[in-house]
Amino acid sequence: MNILVMGIGNLLLSDEGAGVRVVEEFQDRYRVPEGVEVIDGGTMGIELLHYIQNRDAVIIVDVVRTGNPPGTIIRLEGADVPALFNSKISPHQLGLSDLLAAAQLTDSMPRRIVLLGIEPKSMDTGLELSDEVRAGVPRLAALIVEELASLGLAATPEASASPRKTIP
């Protein structure tokens, strides 16, 4: 298996950094199985293309604006993921939209793509998540575990698991 778990977001804009916080939580709480790479994709867009190309699966964690109450978690898979980015749902949607379009154009789209998203409350400048989004972080980390399990991989609970990988 060749799987990527990627948190997206800007840590300087409160809830906008939720995707990154979720992958940090995942790495802190679980042993990452062999064949799974976890990255902080930050606010990069097309620059992430080589990370997603030709993967068996990519799990993206990001904030999404769907009009639901703050902290609402959504899960999308397959063609629904690029379709979602055709409407304005993420502050850095252009980057993700371009990234997925480039993967499709180069015929290097991952075989399976899943988006785990959470509705933000605040996108103001700040390092802290809102209470509503912070409360959803452990659930999203657990959903990553469930996604990996659906692929036949076990992420077992452990205090100090894998080292974090941050893209410079």
C-alpha positions as CSV (number, residue, x, y, z in Angstrom):
1,M,0.0,0.0,0.0
2,N,1.1,3.5,-0.8
3,I,-1.2,5.9,1.2
4,L,-0.9,9.6,2.0
5,V,-2.7,11.3,4.9
6,M,-2.5,15.0,4.3
7,G,-3.7,17.8,6.6
8,I,-4.3,21.1,4.9
9,G,-4.6,24.6,6.3
10,N,-3.1,27.8,7.7
11,L,-2.2,27.6,11.4
12,L,-2.2,31.4,11.6
13,L,-6.0,31.7,10.9
14,S,-7.6,29.8,13.8
15,D,-9.9,27.1,12.5
16,E,-8.4,27.3,9.1
17,G,-5.5,25.2,10.5
18,A,-7.8,22.3,11.6
19,G,-6.6,19.9,8.9
20,V,-3.0,20.3,10.1
21,R,-4.0,20.0,13.8
22,V,-5.9,16.7,13.0
23,V,-2.9,15.0,11.4
24,E,-0.8,16.2,14.3
25,E,-3.3,14.6,16.7
26,F,-3.3,11.4,14.6
27,Q,0.5,11.1,14.7
28,D,0.5,11.8,18.5
29,R,-2.2,9.2,19.3
30,Y,-1.5,6.4,16.8
31,R,1.3,4.4,15.4
32,V,1.2,5.0,11.7
33,P,1.2,1.7,9.7
34,E,3.9,0.9,7.2
35,G,3.0,2.2,3.8
36,V,1.3,5.3,5.1
37,E,2.9,8.7,4.8
38,V,1.5,11.6,6.9
39,I,2.3,15.2,5.9
40,D,1.4,18.7,6.9
41,G,0.4,20.2,3.5
42,G,0.0,23.6,5.0
43,T,-1.4,26.1,2.4
44,M,0.5,24.6,-0.5
45,G,-1.5,23.7,-3.6
46,I,-0.1,22.5,-6.9
47,E,3.3,22.0,-5.1
48,L,1.7,19.0,-3.5
49,L,1.2,17.2,-6.8
50,H,4.2,14.9,-6.5
51,Y,2.9,13.8,-3.0
52,I,-0.5,12.6,-4.3
53,Q,0.5,11.2,-7.7
54,N,-0.1,7.5,-8.2
55,R,-1.0,6.8,-4.6
56,D,-3.2,3.9,-3.8
57,A,-5.2,6.3,-1.6
58,V,-5.1,9.9,-0.4
59,I,-6.9,11.0,2.7
60,I,-7.2,14.8,2.8
61,V,-8.2,16.6,6.1
62,D,-9.4,20.2,5.7
63,V,-11.9,22.8,6.8
64,V,-14.9,23.1,4.5
65,R,-17.7,25.6,4.4
66,T,-21.0,23.7,3.8
67,G,-23.4,26.0,5.8
68,N,-23.7,23.5,8.6
69,P,-23.1,24.4,12.3
70,P,-19.4,24.9,13.3
71,G,-17.7,21.6,14.1
72,T,-19.9,19.5,11.7
73,I,-17.8,16.8,10.2
74,I,-18.3,15.6,6.6
75,R,-16.8,12.8,4.6
76,L,-16.6,12.6,0.8
77,E,-15.0,10.1,-1.5
78,G,-14.1,9.7,-5.1
79,A,-15.5,12.1,-7.7
80,D,-17.4,14.0,-5.0
81,V,-14.1,15.4,-3.7
82,P,-13.0,17.4,-6.8
83,A,-16.7,18.3,-7.4
84,L,-16.9,19.8,-4.0
85,F,-14.0,22.1,-4.8
86,N,-15.8,23.5,-7.8
87,S,-17.8,25.6,-5.3
88,K,-16.3,27.8,-2.7
89,I,-16.0,25.6,0.3
90,S,-12.4,26.0,1.5
91,P,-10.4,29.2,1.9
92,H,-7.6,27.7,-0.2
93,Q,-9.9,25.9,-2.6
94,L,-8.1,27.1,-5.6
95,G,-4.9,25.3,-4.5
96,L,-6.7,22.0,-3.9
97,S,-8.9,22.4,-7.0
98,D,-5.8,23.0,-9.1
99,L,-4.0,20.1,-7.4
100,L,-6.7,17.6,-8.2
101,A,-7.2,18.9,-11.7
102,A,-3.5,18.5,-12.4
103,A,-3.5,15.0,-11.1
104,Q,-6.5,14.2,-13.4
105,L,-4.8,15.8,-16.4
106,T,-1.6,13.9,-15.8
107,D,-3.5,10.7,-15.3
108,S,-1.9,10.3,-11.9
109,M,-5.0,10.7,-9.7
110,P,-4.8,8.4,-6.6
111,R,-6.9,5.3,-7.0
112,R,-9.0,6.3,-3.9
113,I,-9.4,9.8,-2.5
114,V,-11.3,10.7,0.6
115,L,-11.9,14.2,2.1
116,L,-12.5,14.5,5.8
117,G,-13.7,18.0,6.5
118,I,-15.0,20.1,9.4
119,E,-17.0,23.3,9.3
120,P,-15.1,26.2,10.7
121,K,-16.4,28.8,13.2
122,S,-13.7,31.4,13.0
123,M,-11.1,32.2,10.3
124,D,-9.7,35.2,12.3
125,T,-6.0,35.6,12.9
126,G,-5.0,33.4,15.7
127,L,-3.3,30.2,16.7
128,E,-6.2,28.6,18.6
129,L,-9.1,26.6,17.2
130,S,-12.6,27.4,18.3
131,D,-14.2,25.2,20.9
132,E,-16.4,23.6,18.3
133,V,-13.6,22.7,15.9
134,R,-11.2,21.7,18.7
135,A,-13.9,19.2,19.9
136,G,-13.9,17.6,16.5
137,V,-10.2,17.0,16.2
138,P,-10.1,13.7,18.1
139,R,-13.1,12.4,16.1
140,L,-11.4,13.3,12.8
141,A,-8.2,11.6,13.9
142,A,-10.3,8.5,14.7
143,L,-11.9,8.7,11.2
144,I,-8.4,8.6,9.7
145,V,-7.9,5.3,11.6
146,E,-11.3,4.0,10.2
147,E,-10.3,5.0,6.7
148,L,-7.0,3.1,7.0
149,A,-8.8,0.1,8.5
150,S,-11.1,0.1,5.4
151,L,-7.9,-0.3,3.4
152,G,-6.7,-3.2,5.6
153,L,-4.2,-1.2,7.6
154,A,-4.3,-0.9,11.4
155,A,-3.2,2.3,13.1
156,T,-2.8,1.3,16.7
157,P,-3.1,3.7,19.6
158,E,0.3,4.8,21.0
159,A,1.6,7.9,22.8
160,S,4.7,8.7,20.9
161,A,4.2,7.3,17.4
162,S,5.7,8.6,14.2
163,P,7.8,11.7,13.7
164,R,5.9,14.5,12.1
165,K,6.8,15.5,8.5
166,T,6.5,19.2,7.7
167,I,7.0,20.4,4.2
168,P,9.4,23.3,4.2
